[in-house]
Amino acid sequence: MTEVHQQLVEAARGKNVWILGGAELATQFVQADLVDELHIGVAPVLVGSGTRLLHAAAYTPWTLAETNQYGSFLALRYVAPGRES
């Protein structure tokens, strides 16, 4: 994962790197300590079951830094421990 991350950082040339994907991808980057922020969109849909966003092994106490509401959609921004701005 760190090799892929390094390639993404080099390709971004100083800009932020955004990674879009599911729980497995997010967990791998979080466990490798390669994530500064998580941007999470919440839509009011009842599913009844599903995949956790991050596996328990990847959990650390993140800080909720920002919330925005767009109609019934909620956008959350969390900052990784030690990277609070």
N, C-alpha and C positions, 0 to 999 in steps of 0.2 A: 504494500500500500504506500509506503514512503517513496518508492521509486516513481509511482504514478503521480503522487502529490508533487514531487520535485519537477516532473515534466510539465504539470499543469501550471505551477508557479513560474517556471521559465517562460512558458508560452504566453502567460498573462503580462509579462514585462512590467511588473510593478503594480498592476491593477488587481482588484479583488478576484478571487477564484470562486465561482459558484458551482456547486455540485448538486444536481437534481437526481433523485432516486428514491428508492424505498428503504425500508427498515434495515435490511442487510447491509446495504452500502453505507448508510449513515452510521450504523454501529461500527463498522470496520474503521472508518475515518475517526470517529470519536475515541475508540479504544486505542488508536495509534497516536492520540493527542494531536491531531492535525486540524481540528476545527476550532475557530475562534468564536463563531456565532452560529446559531440555528434560527432560521426563519421558518415558522410553522404556520400554515393556513388551516383554520378550523371552519368547516362547513357543517351546518346543522342537519346531519343525516344519521338516522338510526340504522345501524347495521346488525347489531346483536353480537358480533364477534369479529375477530380480525387479528392482524399482526401488530404487536407492540411496536411503537416507533423506535425505541432503543431497547436492546436486551438489558436485563438487570445488571450484567457484568460491566456494561458501559456507563452505568449511572454515576454521575457526580452532581453535586449541588450547583446547578446553573442559576444565573441571575436573570430574572425577567426584566428586560431593559426597556421594552416598548410594546404598546398594544395599539392597534388601529382597527376600527370597525367600518366595514363597507356593506351597508345593508345588513343581511343576516350572516355575512362572512366575517370572521375575525382573523386578523394577522398578528402573530406573536413573534417577538424577537428576543431570544435568550443569548446571554454572553457566557462563555466558558469561564470556569474558575481561574482566577489569576490574570484574566484578560479584560477585566472591566474597564470601560472607558469613561 
